[in-house]
Structure formats: C-alpha cells, structure tokens
Amino acid sequence: MTDTARALWLRAPGQAEIRAAALPPPGPDDVVVRTLYTGVSRGTETLVFRGEVPASQHTAMRAPFQEGAFPAPVKYGYLAVGTVEQGPAALVGRAVFCLHPHQTRFVVPAAAVTPLPPDVPPARAVLDFETAVNALWDAAPLVGDRIAVVGGGMVGCSVAALLAGIPGTRVQLVDPDPSRAAVAAALGVGYAAPEDAEGDCDLVVHASATDAGLARSLELLAAEGEVVELSWYGDRRVSVPLGEAFHSRRLTVRASQVGTVSPRRARRGYAERMGLALRLLADPRFDALVTGECRFEELPAVLARLAAGEPSVLCVRVAYGEP
C-alpha cells in the first residue's frame, strides 16, 4: 500500500491543479479510504474557486480536513465516497461517506466516516442531502403547505424532492432554466419559470443566490409567510426589497446554514443528520440530480467552466481511478 495520494488544490483564485499528497501513517483509531467518487458542490466550491470567501468568514467556511487557507493556496471540498482499505475490522471493505476534499486516498479518524446503507450506491451518495435535511428542519413545513423552491441547483432540487414527500403539499420548483422541468418531473414536483410561479405560498425556500431570486421569493409569499434563505453569496452585497408589501404582509426572511443543526432539532446531532441524509438517498429518483461526470484528472478544467457559469449543471460527480 502506497503512502502517497493526489489532491486538488486551488493555487490561486481561478487556478486549480492536482498535487501529490503525503499520507500520514494511520493510528489505531484511523481509517485509510480509497476514494471512489467526490461531488462538486457548485455554489460554494465555485465561490471558493473564484476567491470570493469574505475575510470575515474564513474561519467559519473552513471545511473538515481542509489544508491551506482562503483565498489560496487551499485544498477544499466536502463530498467524498470511498472504500475503507485499512482500519477497524467492522469498516474494512465498507463503502463510506466522508466530508473530505477531492483526493484519491486519505487518512481520517474512523469517527469521521459514515458507512453507506446497503441500498445506497456509492455513485449516488455524493449528493449533498445533508444540507437539504437541515433546510427542512429549519423550515418546519406543515401538511398541506403551499411551497415554492426558488433556484433549481442541486440543493434547491434536493429540498423540493424532500418537501414533495409531505402529504398534501403543493411544491413548485422555480427556475429560469427550462431544462429544470424534466428534473422536477423526475423528482415528482411541479416546475415554473419565475414569471409563471404560483403565489400565495406559506413557505418559500430560496436557493438561487441571486437578488432577483430573493425578490421573487418575497413576492410569492402569502401574508405572514416565510422565506428560508439557503443561498450563500460570498462577498457580494445583496439587494433585498424590504419596501412595498414586506411590512404590511408581515413577511419573514430567515437564514439556514448546514454548519449548525437547527435548534428546533436540539435532540439531533451531526451524525444523526448525516445518517438520515444517506438513508434518504436510497430513492433512485435522485439520480436525476447528477447531471455531469468527469475524471479526477479533469477536475481543474471542470471547476473553471463551472465558475464561468456553465449552464444546466446540478451535481458534477468526479470518478476516481488508481492513484
């Protein structure tokens, strides 16, 4: 077994490369994982790629097992699935999920990995459902609610799919890209362009990371409705229309962020949230969220295209070969 690997590094904003990585010797409570797939979390990772993490958020935005510091050089990423090569007997040979940057092999504490349920294929397990679970815990939707999800990226689509499982809800995915209609249909939710979306919503989940999307989210609310804001804007200033009917209709905008488990679910911890997110991925309809795949060696060029605004991409799955 070799003690080296290869890892993706951002050497400067807008410039990524693959470097050799030395693996530390594993301790008795560690695992050695050979990566099968990683996923690109497009919104966050393209902000990191462009160097747009605000200085005030450098500490808060550190990913588990990140090396380096923002804006660069930095090794970043947090959606990894692999096979345990070495470690406790109960884990050896198991497919596991880990919050780890893009790297061919890595050594982490055994407590940092979560075994995949037997009915969840590793290729699907790179989807970011933990954020979607936390969003629903924050939003606390009710049976029969009228709900819009504005922004049809991976997170928005994941949230819409989970909301559709609540009895009696009207769930509509709102996005200007007409290709999202097919994704919405595969997930069992409605679709509309922003100008055609149904209003009178009890709840709107916003995930487009645009001023226009947030403004439209407020417009879609019924009186005393709430927007749950999932977008992260990096260092961009955002214009929020708090005039017009915002006060008279008593509307609310509230943030949701996966770094903290919702206080409404104080009895749940990070491990339980992760386990639930992985169990939910047993549903094969979520394969519709993987809209691209590349080899690990292609990842620097793929990140550059995503950061430049390559359209119609949800989750890019990165496939790994031999290191």
Contacts in CASP RR format, 6 or more apart in sequence:
PFRMAT RR
TARGET T0000
AUTHOR 0000-0000-0000
METHOD contacts of the structure
MODEL  1
MTDTARALWLRAPGQAEIRAAALPPPGPDDVVVRTLYTGVSRGTETLVFR
GEVPASQHTAMRAPFQEGAFPAPVKYGYLAVGTVEQGPAALVGRAVFCLH
PHQTRFVVPAAAVTPLPPDVPPARAVLDFETAVNALWDAAPLVGDRIAVV
GGGMVGCSVAALLAGIPGTRVQLVDPDPSRAAVAAALGVGYAAPEDAEGD
CDLVVHASATDAGLARSLELLAAEGEVVELSWYGDRRVSVPLGEAFHSRR
LTVRASQVGTVSPRRARRGYAERMGLALRLLADPRFDALVTGECRFEELP
AVLARLAAGEPSVLCVRVAYGEP
1 32 0 8 1.000
1 85 0 8 1.000
1 86 0 8 1.000
2 23 0 8 1.000
2 105 0 8 1.000
2 323 0 8 1.000
3 22 0 8 1.000
3 23 0 8 1.000
3 25 0 8 1.000
4 20 0 8 1.000
4 21 0 8 1.000
4 22 0 8 1.000
4 23 0 8 1.000
4 323 0 8 1.000
5 20 0 8 1.000
5 21 0 8 1.000
5 23 0 8 1.000
5 103 0 8 1.000
5 104 0 8 1.000
5 105 0 8 1.000
5 106 0 8 1.000
5 323 0 8 1.000
6 18 0 8 1.000
6 19 0 8 1.000
6 20 0 8 1.000
6 21 0 8 1.000
6 103 0 8 1.000
6 104 0 8 1.000
6 296 0 8 1.000
6 323 0 8 1.000
7 18 0 8 1.000
7 19 0 8 1.000
7 20 0 8 1.000
7 21 0 8 1.000
7 75 0 8 1.000
7 101 0 8 1.000
7 102 0 8 1.000
7 103 0 8 1.000
7 104 0 8 1.000
8 16 0 8 1.000
8 17 0 8 1.000
8 18 0 8 1.000
8 19 0 8 1.000
8 75 0 8 1.000
8 101 0 8 1.000
8 102 0 8 1.000
8 103 0 8 1.000
8 296 0 8 1.000
8 299 0 8 1.000
8 300 0 8 1.000
9 16 0 8 1.000
9 17 0 8 1.000
9 18 0 8 1.000
9 19 0 8 1.000
9 73 0 8 1.000
9 74 0 8 1.000
9 75 0 8 1.000
10 16 0 8 1.000
10 48 0 8 1.000
10 49 0 8 1.000
10 51 0 8 1.000
10 71 0 8 1.000
10 72 0 8 1.000
10 73 0 8 1.000
10 74 0 8 1.000
10 75 0 8 1.000
10 76 0 8 1.000
11 17 0 8 1.000
11 72 0 8 1.000
11 73 0 8 1.000
12 71 0 8 1.000
12 72 0 8 1.000
12 73 0 8 1.000
13 49 0 8 1.000
13 50 0 8 1.000
13 51 0 8 1.000
13 52 0 8 1.000
13 71 0 8 1.000
13 72 0 8 1.000
14 49 0 8 1.000
14 50 0 8 1.000
14 51 0 8 1.000
14 304 0 8 1.000
14 307 0 8 1.000
15 72 0 8 1.000
16 49 0 8 1.000
16 299 0 8 1.000
16 300 0 8 1.000
16 303 0 8 1.000
16 304 0 8 1.000
17 300 0 8 1.000
18 296 0 8 1.000
18 297 0 8 1.000
18 299 0 8 1.000
18 300 0 8 1.000
21 103 0 8 1.000
23 32 0 8 1.000
23 105 0 8 1.000
23 106 0 8 1.000
23 107 0 8 1.000
24 107 0 8 1.000
25 107 0 8 1.000
26 32 0 8 1.000
26 86 0 8 1.000
26 87 0 8 1.000
26 107 0 8 1.000
29 88 0 8 1.000
29 109 0 8 1.000
29 110 0 8 1.000
29 111 0 8 1.000
30 87 0 8 1.000
30 107 0 8 1.000
30 108 0 8 1.000
30 109 0 8 1.000
30 110 0 8 1.000
31 84 0 8 1.000
31 86 0 8 1.000
31 87 0 8 1.000
31 88 0 8 1.000
31 91 0 8 1.000
31 96 0 8 1.000
31 107 0 8 1.000
31 108 0 8 1.000
31 109 0 8 1.000
31 110 0 8 1.000
31 113 0 8 1.000
32 84 0 8 1.000
32 85 0 8 1.000
32 86 0 8 1.000
32 87 0 8 1.000
32 105 0 8 1.000
32 106 0 8 1.000
32 107 0 8 1.000
33 80 0 8 1.000
33 82 0 8 1.000
33 83 0 8 1.000
33 84 0 8 1.000
33 85 0 8 1.000
33 96 0 8 1.000
33 98 0 8 1.000
33 100 0 8 1.000
33 105 0 8 1.000
33 106 0 8 1.000
33 107 0 8 1.000
33 108 0 8 1.000
33 113 0 8 1.000
34 82 0 8 1.000
34 83 0 8 1.000
34 85 0 8 1.000
34 104 0 8 1.000
34 105 0 8 1.000
34 320 0 8 1.000
34 323 0 8 1.000
35 80 0 8 1.000
35 81 0 8 1.000
35 82 0 8 1.000
35 103 0 8 1.000
35 104 0 8 1.000
35 105 0 8 1.000
35 106 0 8 1.000
35 320 0 8 1.000
36 81 0 8 1.000
36 82 0 8 1.000
36 83 0 8 1.000
36 95 0 8 1.000
36 122 0 8 1.000
36 123 0 8 1.000
36 319 0 8 1.000
36 320 0 8 1.000
37 80 0 8 1.000
37 81 0 8 1.000
37 82 0 8 1.000
37 122 0 8 1.000
37 123 0 8 1.000
37 125 0 8 1.000
37 126 0 8 1.000
37 317 0 8 1.000
37 318 0 8 1.000
37 319 0 8 1.000
37 320 0 8 1.000
38 77 0 8 1.000
38 79 0 8 1.000
38 80 0 8 1.000
38 81 0 8 1.000
38 100 0 8 1.000
38 102 0 8 1.000
38 126 0 8 1.000
38 296 0 8 1.000
38 317 0 8 1.000
38 318 0 8 1.000
38 320 0 8 1.000
39 79 0 8 1.000
39 80 0 8 1.000
39 102 0 8 1.000
39 126 0 8 1.000
39 127 0 8 1.000
39 315 0 8 1.000
39 316 0 8 1.000
39 317 0 8 1.000
39 318 0 8 1.000
40 79 0 8 1.000
40 299 0 8 1.000
40 302 0 8 1.000
40 303 0 8 1.000
40 306 0 8 1.000
40 315 0 8 1.000
40 316 0 8 1.000
40 318 0 8 1.000
41 77 0 8 1.000
41 78 0 8 1.000
41 79 0 8 1.000
41 128 0 8 1.000
41 154 0 8 1.000
42 153 0 8 1.000
42 154 0 8 1.000
42 306 0 8 1.000
42 313 0 8 1.000
42 314 0 8 1.000
42 315 0 8 1.000
42 316 0 8 1.000
43 209 0 8 1.000
43 232 0 8 1.000
44 61 0 8 1.000
44 232 0 8 1.000
45 76 0 8 1.000
45 77 0 8 1.000
45 303 0 8 1.000
45 306 0 8 1.000
46 303 0 8 1.000
46 306 0 8 1.000
46 307 0 8 1.000
46 309 0 8 1.000
47 53 0 8 1.000
47 232 0 8 1.000
47 234 0 8 1.000
48 61 0 8 1.000
48 70 0 8 1.000
48 74 0 8 1.000
48 76 0 8 1.000
49 303 0 8 1.000
49 304 0 8 1.000
49 306 0 8 1.000
49 307 0 8 1.000
50 307 0 8 1.000
51 70 0 8 1.000
51 71 0 8 1.000
51 72 0 8 1.000
52 234 0 8 1.000
52 235 0 8 1.000
52 236 0 8 1.000
53 61 0 8 1.000
53 70 0 8 1.000
53 71 0 8 1.000
53 234 0 8 1.000
53 235 0 8 1.000
54 234 0 8 1.000
54 235 0 8 1.000
57 234 0 8 1.000
58 69 0 8 1.000
58 70 0 8 1.000
61 70 0 8 1.000
63 76 0 8 1.000
63 77 0 8 1.000
63 78 0 8 1.000
63 99 0 8 1.000
63 101 0 8 1.000
64 78 0 8 1.000
64 99 0 8 1.000
64 100 0 8 1.000
64 112 0 8 1.000
65 99 0 8 1.000
65 100 0 8 1.000
65 101 0 8 1.000
65 106 0 8 1.000
65 108 0 8 1.000
65 112 0 8 1.000
66 74 0 8 1.000
66 75 0 8 1.000
66 76 0 8 1.000
66 77 0 8 1.000
66 101 0 8 1.000
67 74 0 8 1.000
67 75 0 8 1.000
67 101 0 8 1.000
68 74 0 8 1.000
68 75 0 8 1.000
75 101 0 8 1.000
75 102 0 8 1.000
75 103 0 8 1.000
76 101 0 8 1.000
77 100 0 8 1.000
77 101 0 8 1.000
77 102 0 8 1.000
78 99 0 8 1.000
78 100 0 8 1.000
78 101 0 8 1.000
79 99 0 8 1.000
79 126 0 8 1.000
79 127 0 8 1.000
79 128 0 8 1.000
80 97 0 8 1.000
80 98 0 8 1.000
80 99 0 8 1.000
80 100 0 8 1.000
80 101 0 8 1.000
80 102 0 8 1.000
80 103 0 8 1.000
80 106 0 8 1.000
80 126 0 8 1.000
81 95 0 8 1.000
81 96 0 8 1.000
81 97 0 8 1.000
81 98 0 8 1.000
81 116 0 8 1.000
81 122 0 8 1.000
81 123 0 8 1.000
81 125 0 8 1.000
81 126 0 8 1.000
82 95 0 8 1.000
82 96 0 8 1.000
82 97 0 8 1.000
82 98 0 8 1.000
82 122 0 8 1.000
83 93 0 8 1.000
83 94 0 8 1.000
83 95 0 8 1.000
83 96 0 8 1.000
84 91 0 8 1.000
84 92 0 8 1.000
84 93 0 8 1.000
84 94 0 8 1.000
84 96 0 8 1.000
84 113 0 8 1.000
85 92 0 8 1.000
85 93 0 8 1.000
85 105 0 8 1.000
86 92 0 8 1.000
87 110 0 8 1.000
88 110 0 8 1.000
91 110 0 8 1.000
91 113 0 8 1.000
91 115 0 8 1.000
94 115 0 8 1.000
94 116 0 8 1.000
95 115 0 8 1.000
95 116 0 8 1.000
95 122 0 8 1.000
95 125 0 8 1.000
96 113 0 8 1.000
96 114 0 8 1.000
96 115 0 8 1.000
96 116 0 8 1.000
97 113 0 8 1.000
97 114 0 8 1.000
97 116 0 8 1.000
97 125 0 8 1.000
97 274 0 8 1.000
97 278 0 8 1.000
98 106 0 8 1.000
98 108 0 8 1.000
98 112 0 8 1.000
98 113 0 8 1.000
98 114 0 8 1.000
99 112 0 8 1.000
100 106 0 8 1.000
100 108 0 8 1.000
100 112 0 8 1.000
102 296 0 8 1.000
102 299 0 8 1.000
102 318 0 8 1.000
104 296 0 8 1.000
104 320 0 8 1.000
104 321 0 8 1.000
104 323 0 8 1.000
105 323 0 8 1.000
114 271 0 8 1.000
114 274 0 8 1.000
114 275 0 8 1.000
114 278 0 8 1.000
116 122 0 8 1.000
116 125 0 8 1.000
116 278 0 8 1.000
117 278 0 8 1.000
117 279 0 8 1.000
117 281 0 8 1.000
117 282 0 8 1.000
119 282 0 8 1.000
120 278 0 8 1.000
120 279 0 8 1.000
120 281 0 8 1.000
120 282 0 8 1.000
123 290 0 8 1.000
123 317 0 8 1.000
124 281 0 8 1.000
124 284 0 8 1.000
124 286 0 8 1.000
124 287 0 8 1.000
124 290 0 8 1.000
125 278 0 8 1.000
125 281 0 8 1.000
126 290 0 8 1.000
126 315 0 8 1.000
126 317 0 8 1.000
126 318 0 8 1.000
127 154 0 8 1.000
127 158 0 8 1.000
127 281 0 8 1.000
127 286 0 8 1.000
127 289 0 8 1.000
127 290 0 8 1.000
127 315 0 8 1.000
128 154 0 8 1.000
128 155 0 8 1.000
128 158 0 8 1.000
128 315 0 8 1.000
129 158 0 8 1.000
129 162 0 8 1.000
129 277 0 8 1.000
129 278 0 8 1.000
129 280 0 8 1.000
129 281 0 8 1.000
129 286 0 8 1.000
130 258 0 8 1.000
130 273 0 8 1.000
130 274 0 8 1.000
130 277 0 8 1.000
131 155 0 8 1.000
131 158 0 8 1.000
131 230 0 8 1.000
131 258 0 8 1.000
132 155 0 8 1.000
132 156 0 8 1.000
132 158 0 8 1.000
132 159 0 8 1.000
132 161 0 8 1.000
132 162 0 8 1.000
132 277 0 8 1.000
133 162 0 8 1.000
133 273 0 8 1.000
133 276 0 8 1.000
133 277 0 8 1.000
133 280 0 8 1.000
134 256 0 8 1.000
134 257 0 8 1.000
134 258 0 8 1.000
134 259 0 8 1.000
134 261 0 8 1.000
134 262 0 8 1.000
134 273 0 8 1.000
135 155 0 8 1.000
135 159 0 8 1.000
135 205 0 8 1.000
135 228 0 8 1.000
135 230 0 8 1.000
135 256 0 8 1.000
136 159 0 8 1.000
136 162 0 8 1.000
136 163 0 8 1.000
137 261 0 8 1.000
137 262 0 8 1.000
137 264 0 8 1.000
137 265 0 8 1.000
137 268 0 8 1.000
137 273 0 8 1.000
138 228 0 8 1.000
138 254 0 8 1.000
138 256 0 8 1.000
138 262 0 8 1.000
138 264 0 8 1.000
139 203 0 8 1.000
139 205 0 8 1.000
139 226 0 8 1.000
139 228 0 8 1.000
139 256 0 8 1.000
140 264 0 8 1.000
141 147 0 8 1.000
141 163 0 8 1.000
141 166 0 8 1.000
141 169 0 8 1.000
141 202 0 8 1.000
141 203 0 8 1.000
142 166 0 8 1.000
142 202 0 8 1.000
143 166 0 8 1.000
143 167 0 8 1.000
143 168 0 8 1.000
143 169 0 8 1.000
144 166 0 8 1.000
144 167 0 8 1.000
144 168 0 8 1.000
144 169 0 8 1.000
144 170 0 8 1.000
145 166 0 8 1.000
145 169 0 8 1.000
145 170 0 8 1.000
145 202 0 8 1.000
145 203 0 8 1.000
146 169 0 8 1.000
146 170 0 8 1.000
146 198 0 8 1.000
146 199 0 8 1.000
146 200 0 8 1.000
146 201 0 8 1.000
146 202 0 8 1.000
146 203 0 8 1.000
146 222 0 8 1.000
147 163 0 8 1.000
147 169 0 8 1.000
147 170 0 8 1.000
147 171 0 8 1.000
147 172 0 8 1.000
147 201 0 8 1.000
147 202 0 8 1.000
147 203 0 8 1.000
147 204 0 8 1.000
147 205 0 8 1.000
148 171 0 8 1.000
148 172 0 8 1.000
148 173 0 8 1.000
148 174 0 8 1.000
148 197 0 8 1.000
148 198 0 8 1.000
148 199 0 8 1.000
148 201 0 8 1.000
148 203 0 8 1.000
148 204 0 8 1.000
148 205 0 8 1.000
148 217 0 8 1.000
148 220 0 8 1.000
149 156 0 8 1.000
149 157 0 8 1.000
149 159 0 8 1.000
149 160 0 8 1.000
149 163 0 8 1.000
149 171 0 8 1.000
149 172 0 8 1.000
149 173 0 8 1.000
149 174 0 8 1.000
149 189 0 8 1.000
149 204 0 8 1.000
149 205 0 8 1.000
149 207 0 8 1.000
150 174 0 8 1.000
150 175 0 8 1.000
150 194 0 8 1.000
150 197 0 8 1.000
150 204 0 8 1.000
150 205 0 8 1.000
150 206 0 8 1.000
150 207 0 8 1.000
150 208 0 8 1.000
150 213 0 8 1.000
150 214 0 8 1.000
150 216 0 8 1.000
150 217 0 8 1.000
150 220 0 8 1.000
151 173 0 8 1.000
151 174 0 8 1.000
151 175 0 8 1.000
151 206 0 8 1.000
151 207 0 8 1.000
151 208 0 8 1.000
151 213 0 8 1.000
152 160 0 8 1.000
152 173 0 8 1.000
152 174 0 8 1.000
152 175 0 8 1.000
152 177 0 8 1.000
152 180 0 8 1.000
152 183 0 8 1.000
152 207 0 8 1.000
152 208 0 8 1.000
152 314 0 8 1.000
153 175 0 8 1.000
153 180 0 8 1.000
153 207 0 8 1.000
153 314 0 8 1.000
154 289 0 8 1.000
154 314 0 8 1.000
154 315 0 8 1.000
155 207 0 8 1.000
155 230 0 8 1.000
156 173 0 8 1.000
156 205 0 8 1.000
156 207 0 8 1.000
156 230 0 8 1.000
157 173 0 8 1.000
157 180 0 8 1.000
157 183 0 8 1.000
157 184 0 8 1.000
157 187 0 8 1.000
157 288 0 8 1.000
157 289 0 8 1.000
157 314 0 8 1.000
158 286 0 8 1.000
158 289 0 8 1.000
159 205 0 8 1.000
159 207 0 8 1.000
159 230 0 8 1.000
160 171 0 8 1.000
160 173 0 8 1.000
160 184 0 8 1.000
160 187 0 8 1.000
160 189 0 8 1.000
160 205 0 8 1.000
161 187 0 8 1.000
161 188 0 8 1.000
161 189 0 8 1.000
161 285 0 8 1.000
161 286 0 8 1.000
162 280 0 8 1.000
163 169 0 8 1.000
163 171 0 8 1.000
163 189 0 8 1.000
163 205 0 8 1.000
164 171 0 8 1.000
164 187 0 8 1.000
164 188 0 8 1.000
164 189 0 8 1.000
170 198 0 8 1.000
171 189 0 8 1.000
171 190 0 8 1.000
172 189 0 8 1.000
172 190 0 8 1.000
172 191 0 8 1.000
172 192 0 8 1.000
172 197 0 8 1.000
172 198 0 8 1.000
173 180 0 8 1.000
173 183 0 8 1.000
173 184 0 8 1.000
173 187 0 8 1.000
173 189 0 8 1.000
173 190 0 8 1.000
173 191 0 8 1.000
173 192 0 8 1.000
174 191 0 8 1.000
174 192 0 8 1.000
174 193 0 8 1.000
174 194 0 8 1.000
174 197 0 8 1.000
174 216 0 8 1.000
174 220 0 8 1.000
175 191 0 8 1.000
175 193 0 8 1.000
175 194 0 8 1.000
175 208 0 8 1.000
176 193 0 8 1.000
176 194 0 8 1.000
177 311 0 8 1.000
177 312 0 8 1.000
178 193 0 8 1.000
179 312 0 8 1.000
180 191 0 8 1.000
181 191 0 8 1.000
182 288 0 8 1.000
183 288 0 8 1.000
183 289 0 8 1.000
183 291 0 8 1.000
183 314 0 8 1.000
184 190 0 8 1.000
184 191 0 8 1.000
185 191 0 8 1.000
186 285 0 8 1.000
186 288 0 8 1.000
187 285 0 8 1.000
187 286 0 8 1.000
187 288 0 8 1.000
187 289 0 8 1.000
188 285 0 8 1.000
192 198 0 8 1.000
194 212 0 8 1.000
194 213 0 8 1.000
194 216 0 8 1.000
197 216 0 8 1.000
197 220 0 8 1.000
198 220 0 8 1.000
199 219 0 8 1.000
199 220 0 8 1.000
199 221 0 8 1.000
199 222 0 8 1.000
200 220 0 8 1.000
200 222 0 8 1.000
201 220 0 8 1.000
201 221 0 8 1.000
201 222 0 8 1.000
201 225 0 8 1.000
202 221 0 8 1.000
202 222 0 8 1.000
202 225 0 8 1.000
202 226 0 8 1.000
203 225 0 8 1.000
203 226 0 8 1.000
203 228 0 8 1.000
204 217 0 8 1.000
204 218 0 8 1.000
204 220 0 8 1.000
204 221 0 8 1.000
204 225 0 8 1.000
204 226 0 8 1.000
204 227 0 8 1.000
204 228 0 8 1.000
205 227 0 8 1.000
205 228 0 8 1.000
205 230 0 8 1.000
206 213 0 8 1.000
206 214 0 8 1.000
206 217 0 8 1.000
206 227 0 8 1.000
206 228 0 8 1.000
206 229 0 8 1.000
206 230 0 8 1.000
206 231 0 8 1.000
207 230 0 8 1.000
207 231 0 8 1.000
208 214 0 8 1.000
208 231 0 8 1.000
209 231 0 8 1.000
209 232 0 8 1.000
209 233 0 8 1.000
210 231 0 8 1.000
211 238 0 8 1.000
211 239 0 8 1.000
211 240 0 8 1.000
214 227 0 8 1.000
214 229 0 8 1.000
214 231 0 8 1.000
214 238 0 8 1.000
214 240 0 8 1.000
214 253 0 8 1.000
215 239 0 8 1.000
215 240 0 8 1.000
215 241 0 8 1.000
217 227 0 8 1.000
218 227 0 8 1.000
218 240 0 8 1.000
218 241 0 8 1.000
218 246 0 8 1.000
218 251 0 8 1.000
218 253 0 8 1.000
221 227 0 8 1.000
221 249 0 8 1.000
221 251 0 8 1.000
222 249 0 8 1.000
223 249 0 8 1.000
223 250 0 8 1.000
224 249 0 8 1.000
224 250 0 8 1.000
224 251 0 8 1.000
224 252 0 8 1.000
225 249 0 8 1.000
225 250 0 8 1.000
225 251 0 8 1.000
225 252 0 8 1.000
226 251 0 8 1.000
226 252 0 8 1.000
226 253 0 8 1.000
226 254 0 8 1.000
227 251 0 8 1.000
227 252 0 8 1.000
227 253 0 8 1.000
227 254 0 8 1.000
228 254 0 8 1.000
228 255 0 8 1.000
228 256 0 8 1.000
229 253 0 8 1.000
229 254 0 8 1.000
229 255 0 8 1.000
229 256 0 8 1.000
230 256 0 8 1.000
232 257 0 8 1.000
240 253 0 8 1.000
245 251 0 8 1.000
256 262 0 8 1.000
261 268 0 8 1.000
261 269 0 8 1.000
261 270 0 8 1.000
261 273 0 8 1.000
265 273 0 8 1.000
280 286 0 8 1.000
289 314 0 8 1.000
289 315 0 8 1.000
290 314 0 8 1.000
290 315 0 8 1.000
290 317 0 8 1.000
291 312 0 8 1.000
291 313 0 8 1.000
291 314 0 8 1.000
291 315 0 8 1.000
291 316 0 8 1.000
292 313 0 8 1.000
292 314 0 8 1.000
292 315 0 8 1.000
292 316 0 8 1.000
292 317 0 8 1.000
293 316 0 8 1.000
293 317 0 8 1.000
293 318 0 8 1.000
293 319 0 8 1.000
294 302 0 8 1.000
294 316 0 8 1.000
294 317 0 8 1.000
294 318 0 8 1.000
294 319 0 8 1.000
295 318 0 8 1.000
295 319 0 8 1.000
295 320 0 8 1.000
295 321 0 8 1.000
296 318 0 8 1.000
296 319 0 8 1.000
296 320 0 8 1.000
296 321 0 8 1.000
299 318 0 8 1.000
302 316 0 8 1.000
302 318 0 8 1.000
306 313 0 8 1.000
306 316 0 8 1.000
END
